[in-house]
């Protein structure tokens, strides 16, 4: 059952909102990044082609794993079934997390 999990990952990338589906999503060994592996795209046999999904499929075609900055992530959901991947235009900006947890000169942790 664990191998059948599908995650929907929504994140900002270069002023656009990306929505992709993947089997593996976890905290990266690189600080501040989330790793996405085994991206899943709809394999439809037919004449109707979604240009947004085709663009994503082409962009991630040779990608083994992708490292997404934590502050770019909007949402990660475990879903029961895969939907259509897409790119959406937006005029919103990413509000980053604070850049560091430890601030030099901060004596709040000292007795």
N, C-alpha and C positions, 0 to 999 in steps of 0.2 A: 504494500500500500504506500509506503514512504516514497518509492520511486515514481509514483504516479502524481505526486504533488505538483501543482501548477501555481506559480505566483504571478500576480500582475504588479508590475513596477512602473510607477509614474514619476518622471523626473524632468527637471529643466535641462536643456542643452542648447546653448547658443540662441537664447531668446525664444525657444519653442518648447512645447511640452511633449515629451515622448511617452508613449504608453506601450510597454512590451510585456511579453509573457515568457517565463523561464521556469525550468525545473529546479534550478539551484540558485539560492540567494543567501548570502551570508556576509558577516563582517570580515573585511579583508585584513590580511597581515600588514598591509600598508595603513598607517594611522590615518583615520578620517575618510576612508573609502568603504564602499559596499561592493562586493563582487557578485556579478550576475553571470551564470553559466547555463549552457544548454538552452539557448533561446528557441522558442517555438513559434512557428508561423503557420497560418492556415494553408493547407495544401488542397486547394479546390481544383477539381478537374472540370473546367468549363470555360465559357467564353468571357464571362464577367470577371474583370480583374480590378481589385481595389488599388489605385495608384499610390495611395499613402502607405499601404502595407508593402507593396512592391518596392517602394523607395527604402523602407526600413530593412526589408529582406536583403536588398542589394548592399546597403550600408554595413550590415552586420554579417555579410556572407562568409567572409574568411576569419571571423572573430571567434576565438576559442573561449575567451572570457573577457568581460568588460568590467572595468573599475570605475564606479560612479562616485563622485565626491558626496559625502554625507549631506552637506548643505544643499545639494541639488535635488535630493530625494523629496518628493511631495508625499508619496504614500506607497506602501507595500502591502498587498493583500494576498492571502492564500485563497484561491478560488476553486470552485468545483469543476469548472470547465473553462476552456480557453475562449477568449473573444478575439476580436480583430485588433491587431496592433495598429497604432496610428501616430501621426505627428500633428499637433494642433498649434496654430499660431497664437501668440499671446503678447500682451503688452505689459505683463506683470514682471517684476524683478524678484530675484532670489534674495531673501533675507538670511544672511549667513549666521551660523551659530557663533558664539564667542570664539575668538581665534585660539585662546589657550585656557586651560583649566588653572594652571599655576601662573601667578603673576609675580615677578620678582619684586621684592620690597613689601609684599603683602604679609603682615605679621599676624593676621587673624588666626592662624593655626598655632601660634606660640602661646604658652602659658605666662 
